[in-house]
Amino acid sequence: MAEPISEDLLAAAEAVLMITEEPVSAVELAQVLEVPEHQVIAVLDALRLDIDGISEGSRRRGYELREIAGGYRYYSRADYAEQVSAFVLGGATTRLSQAALETLAVIAYRQPVARSQVAAIRGVNVDSVVRTLVTRGLVDTAGTDPLTGATLYVTTADLLERLGINSVQELPQLSPHLPGIEAAGELEGES
């Protein structure tokens, strides 16, 4: 039988999770709380049951504890996205353009990828769009291509967090009929 979790330990974990701006790993929480990692996992499970209204005497909250991008963080529930958005944005949204979404998708599925390869797949110049994605923290550089010297781009942990996934492997599978990166290289050679 598992030992009971102290109210003080639950409260301390809640306090840390409440102020974090990025997901916190179980290892980091264990260090801060000065308890073994397995105990932190038990604390996180207990918090999740309480927040989801599953524990006896608890109620479902407007926020939830999610495991995202290799860590844990509180998020408002998707059920209340409309209300939260109205409050935070005051009705104004800052959505990505269609060009930015398409460029981001190419980078996410083909990373690490050079800007010229993204442009070949999209069929248009993507320089300004890539700069916008880098500025917004959704894309970052990841060295250079050893053959061409071109800067390579990858998606960031911030993007994973916004998508609510742990890795790009969780993205939906692309149709096998879409051209691969090899086709992009062939397209580059034609221009």
Disulfide bonds with the S-S distance in Angstrom:
none
